[in-house]
Amino acid sequence: MARPFNFSAGPAVMPEEVLAQAAREMLDWQGTGMGVMEMSHRGKAFMSICEQAEADLRELLAVPESHHILFMQGGGLAENAIVPLNLSRGGAVDVVVTGSWSQKSLKEAKRYADARAAASSEADGHTTIPGASGWQLRADAAYVHICTNETIHGVEFQELPDLKALGCDAPLVIDFSSHVASRPVDWSRVGLAFGGAQKNLGPAGLTLVVVRDDLLGHALDICPSAFNYRTVADNRSMYNTPPTYSIYMAGLTFQWLKRQGGVAAMEQRNIAKARLLYDCIDGSQLYVNRVDPAVRSRMNIPFFLRDESRNDAFLAGAQARGLLQLKGHKSVGGMRASLYNAMPLEGVQALVAYLREFEQQAA
């Protein structure tokens, strides 16, 4: 039976090859007589899984040795607290607000630091990204936080800001949850990156943190030990029991990505998929995307029907054709198609065909 195309923003579609391999290994991983969920996280078998996953991820994302890879829990929302607990030293934190997720980051950081918005696109409905030259960055900021891809509003930084060129010595913190591994990262501009796995890396439960060595060891006294980056790094993500099965699934996804040609190859596929859908929307009289084309996300594409009385009919027709999870986030409405790495081109082609069919019927 053909599987439907799942456009969910997360937890999201996963590669069929990965799911099939996990199914084969569910009861017995490589002759151990145990499934991965049953293994001790400190045992030889699982340690080999974790070490391979870390090595594959370092290769895929070209993470330099100056940065530690941490496998944690809590998702992006937890990192909104864990980052200031580790990096703020209780001082100034500057956040560039470009959508719902960076707004949440600002709100949470205020609990632990003197956090403020250095720039915001709220006035235009988060359809643009404020130019970096206009950011109001403080000289004493402990770090500058951005969400490099806003899952809900569909805006994406096409290039990371160079804070040093702006005269700012603070490290850049990026929430790259919804586009990690979809495009290269310029690590020379990044002090810390974090992201939940459930969009592009695997199932929910695993949180990835990539942190530069010099940013370790500055946690506030109130920071829980399990969330202290120094402690987690010193214990190779084994200070507490990590999300073992999620790490295993992410590791299988990393291996799948390598077989696809790595991040560079995936980026080209993602460009093609996004262009196909945006071209259809832009050429339509029924659908509209309100995001500035210069900052449109390749991963999360929100769109609206100009006649919103047809929304329910549109979604019902999509469901009937095996095009799932297209309803937009409740905070913004409309529709949203998430085109993560595991979404094949055929899925986007099927969606575009339906968009055109539905518009013809509505004419």
Buried (B, 14 or more C-beta within 10 A) or exposed (E): EEEBBBBBBBBBBBBEBBBEBBEEBEEEBEEBEBBBEBBEBEEEBBBEBBEBBBEBBBBBBEBEEEBBBBBBBBBBBBBBBBBBBBBBBBBBBBBBBBBBBBBBBBEBBBEBBBBBBBBBBEEEEBBBBBEBEEBEBBEEBBBBBBBBBBBBBBBBBEEBBEBEEBEBEBBBBBBBBBBBBBBEBEBEBBBBBBBBBBBBBBBBBBBBBBBBEEBBEBBBEEBEEBBBBBBBBEEBBBBBEBBBBBBBBBBBBBBBBBEBEBBEEBBEBBEEBBEBBBEBBEEBEBBBBBBEEEBBBBBBBBBBBEEEEBBEEBBEBBBEBBBBBBBBBEEBEBBBBBBBBBBBEEBBBBBBEBBBEBBEEBE
